[in-house]
Structure formats: C-alpha cells, structure tokens
Amino acid sequence: MARLKITQVRSKIGGKQNQRDSLRSLGLKRIGDVVVKEDRPEIRGMVAVVTHLVDVEEVD
C-alpha cells in the first residue's frame, strides 16, 4: 500500500479549530515537521482540510 509523506510548511496560527485538530491528529506540531502515514481515506480527508498548510508526497 502506498504511503504519504506529509510536511507542515505553514503555521496553524489563525486557522480554524478543525484545521488545528487535523494537524494535531496527523502528528504535526510545528513548521518543518514530517510524518509518513498510510494512504487511507481517513488520512486523505484530514489532508484535504489543511492542503494550504502542508505539502504531500507519495512514498513507496
């Protein structure tokens, strides 16, 4: 199964509560943090909420 490399590139300050919650659920706490998650619909949904705050790459 594919994996997603998610990097936080912008601050969550000033964002809506659901965006801050999504970043926290993904495991991102500060700019520059990187997590690798399985490519699942739940993860894709959280990424969709914060697309303007993160960069996403597919990793094998």
N, C-alpha and C positions, 0 to 999 in steps of 0.2 A: 504494500500500500504506500502511496506517496506521502511525503511529509512536507510541511510548510515551515519555512524559516521566517519568523516574524520579528521585525526590528522596529522599536519605537523611535521615531525621528522628530516628533513634535511633542510639546508639553500638553498635559491634560488640564492645566490650569485654565479656568474659564469655560471648560467643557461641561456638557450636561451630565447629570448623575449617572444615566445609563451608559454613557461613554466611559466615565471613570470606572464604573463597575466592570465593564467589559475588559478594559485594560488590566485591571486587577485580576480578573478571572483568567485571563491569558497568562498571567505571571509577569506582567511588565510593570515596573515601578518607576523607572526614570528614563530619560532620553539616552539612547545607546544600548539599552537592554535588548538582548536577543533570546528568543525561545524557539525551540523546534517542537512542533505539535503534529499529530497525525491529521491527515486531510479528511476531516469528518464534517458533516453538515452543521453540527453544533459550533465547531471552531470557525467554519466559514461564515456563519451568522454573526458571531462576535466580531470577526474581522470586518464584516460589511458595515457594522455600526461605527467603526473607527478607521475607515480607509484613509481619511485625511491625516491621521496621526501616525500611521505605520507604513512600512514597506514589507511586501510579502514576496517570497521567492519559493519555488518548488525545489525540493531537495530529494535526491534518491537515497 
